[in-house]
Amino acid sequence: MTNDSKSSIFALTILLAMFLQVLFAFGDQKETPGRATVKFVKAYYLQDSCIKNLVCSELKENEETDIIDEYLQKASEEASNRGYDPGYMKSTLLHFDTHTTFIDENTAEVRITGARKRQINSVFAWVARIFLIGNTYD
């Protein structure tokens, strides 16, 4: 083999690898019950108002009160009762694992396990990870 053929084989191999990487990245974007659950749980513990978009429409329609606003209000009141800012109740999800059981074509049961750590603000979470401080809760 000449150097030109070796170079072209190497270049084609690199191009094929890049193409497959892009293909797999787009294929990995598919929404699954496990990913939806992780997204919801992360937003739930961060007390992000975007969880309203993640709650199924049947649950929204059957309730007379907005359960998300009620949850956020209760968390804020609990923080106030403890003498803290409402942000004190925020937590971040760490080391999570999901197990999905498909019940039928449109229904799945997802079990999520993991740990959460208090996230007063993003700087505190970053410092806590570096110095291994702060409690984690299962």
C-alpha positions, 0 to 999 in steps of 0.5 A: 500500500502506498502512503496515499491509499493509507491516508485516504483510508484513514480519512474515510475512517475518520469521516465515517466515525464522525457521521456515526457520532452525529447519527447516534447523537440525534438518535439519542434525543428520542423522548422516553418514559425514563427521560421524561421522569428524570426531567420531571424529578429534576424540575420538581426538586429544583422547584422550577415552574416548568414542571407544569409542562411536564404534568400529564393533561389528565391530571391538570384537568381533573384538579380544581386547584393547580397542584404545581402552584400548591406544591411550590407554595407549600415549599415556600411556606416550609422554608419561611417556617424554618426561617429561610429563603424559598430557595433553601428548599431546592435540591439537585438530583445526583446519581440517579437510576431509572427502571422502566416497565412498559404496561401497554403501548401508551403506558409505562411505570418508571421507578427512579432511585438516586440521591439529592443534595440541597442546592441553595444556589448554584455556587454552593452546589459547585463548592459542596461537590468540590469539598464533599460537604453537604448531606445527600438524601436518598 
